[in-house]
Amino acid sequence: MYVVNALFSPCFVMAKIWSFSFHVLFLLLCSNLQQMKKEELKS
């Protein structure tokens, strides 16, 4: 059981990191789009 956990943990951690970074990228993209829309409204 311990061996399985040892193998599974890194994958779990990687998945967590990936989902977190994806979330951050998505938020950055959204804020960039909003910024662009504001710029368009100004012009």
Backbone as JSON, one array per atom type, in Angstrom:
{
  "sequence": "MYVVNALFSPCFVMAKIWSFSFHVLFLLLCSNLQQMKKEELKS",
  "N": [[0.84, -1.2, 0.0], [1.94, 1.22, 0.77], [3.85, 1.6, -1.21], [2.26, 2.05, -3.44], [1.08, 4.48, -2.71], [3.36, 6.08, -2.67], [3.99, 6.14, -5.35], [1.71, 7.29, -6.37], [1.4, 9.78, -5.14], [3.26, 11.83, -6.27], [2.07, 12.17, -8.81], [-0.42, 13.12, -8.09], [0.26, 15.51, -6.84], [1.4, 16.83, -9.03], [-0.84, 17.07, -10.66], [-2.37, 18.78, -9.1], [-0.74, 21.08, -9.13], [-0.78, 21.61, -11.89], [-3.52, 22.15, -12.39], [-3.8, 24.37, -10.79], [-1.99, 26.23, -11.95], [-3.17, 26.42, -14.43], [-5.55, 27.63, -13.76], [-4.6, 30.13, -12.86], [-3.5, 31.11, -15.25], [-5.81, 31.32, -16.77], [-7.23, 33.27, -15.35], [-5.49, 35.44, -15.71], [-5.69, 35.76, -18.44], [-8.38, 36.5, -18.71], [-8.4, 38.97, -17.32], [-6.71, 40.39, -18.98], [-8.23, 40.51, -21.33], [-10.4, 42.04, -20.45], [-9.06, 44.41, -19.93], [-8.28, 45.12, -22.52], [-10.78, 45.56, -23.67], [-11.6, 47.8, -22.23], [-9.72, 49.64, -23.14], [-10.5, 49.81, -25.8], [-12.99, 50.98, -25.54], [-12.29, 53.5, -24.63], [-11.02, 54.66, -26.86]],
  "CA": [[0.0, 0.0, 0.0], [2.83, 2.38, 0.85], [4.49, 1.78, -2.52], [1.26, 2.66, -4.31], [0.97, 5.88, -2.3], [4.59, 6.75, -3.08], [3.89, 6.35, -6.8], [0.53, 8.1, -6.67], [1.55, 11.14, -4.61], [3.81, 12.8, -7.23], [1.07, 12.43, -9.85], [-1.46, 13.94, -7.46], [0.85, 16.84, -6.66], [1.53, 17.41, -10.36], [-2.19, 17.43, -11.1], [-2.74, 19.97, -8.33], [0.03, 22.21, -9.66], [-1.26, 21.91, -13.23], [-4.84, 22.79, -12.31], [-3.6, 25.69, -10.19], [-1.37, 27.1, -12.95], [-4.18, 26.64, -15.48], [-6.47, 28.61, -13.16], [-3.92, 31.43, -12.87], [-3.42, 31.55, -16.65], [-7.17, 31.68, -17.18], [-7.54, 34.56, -14.73], [-4.67, 36.45, -16.38], [-6.28, 35.96, -19.77], [-9.63, 37.25, -18.52], [-8.09, 40.36, -16.96], [-6.16, 41.01, -20.18], [-9.35, 40.78, -22.23], [-11.14, 43.16, -19.88], [-8.22, 45.58, -20.13], [-8.37, 45.45, -23.93], [-12.12, 46.11, -23.89], [-11.59, 49.16, -21.67], [-8.93, 50.47, -24.06], [-11.32, 50.01, -26.99], [-14.05, 51.93, -25.19], [-11.67, 54.83, -24.54], [-10.7, 55.19, -28.2]],
  "C": [[0.88, 1.26, 0.0], [3.48, 2.68, -0.5], [3.53, 2.47, -3.48], [1.12, 4.14, -3.99], [2.19, 6.68, -2.77], [4.56, 7.06, -4.57], [2.79, 7.34, -7.13], [0.71, 9.55, -6.25], [2.13, 12.15, -5.62], [2.81, 13.16, -8.33], [-0.01, 13.36, -9.32], [-0.97, 15.37, -7.31], [0.96, 17.55, -8.0], [0.18, 17.89, -10.87], [-2.66, 18.7, -10.4], [-2.06, 21.21, -8.9], [-0.48, 22.61, -11.04], [-2.59, 22.64, -13.19], [-4.71, 24.21, -11.75], [-3.03, 26.67, -11.22], [-2.35, 27.41, -14.08], [-5.17, 27.71, -15.02], [-5.87, 30.02, -13.25], [-3.85, 31.98, -14.29], [-4.77, 32.04, -17.13], [-7.55, 33.05, -16.63], [-6.76, 35.7, -15.39], [-5.26, 36.79, -17.73], [-7.54, 36.81, -19.67], [-9.35, 38.71, -18.21], [-7.5, 41.1, -18.16], [-7.27, 41.39, -21.15], [-10.15, 41.98, -21.74], [-10.38, 44.46, -20.1], [-8.32, 46.06, -21.58], [-9.72, 46.09, -24.25], [-12.2, 47.55, -23.39], [-10.85, 50.11, -22.61], [-9.75, 50.8, -25.3], [-12.41, 51.05, -26.73], [-13.51, 53.36, -25.13], [-11.49, 55.45, -25.92], [-11.93, 55.46, -29.05]]
}
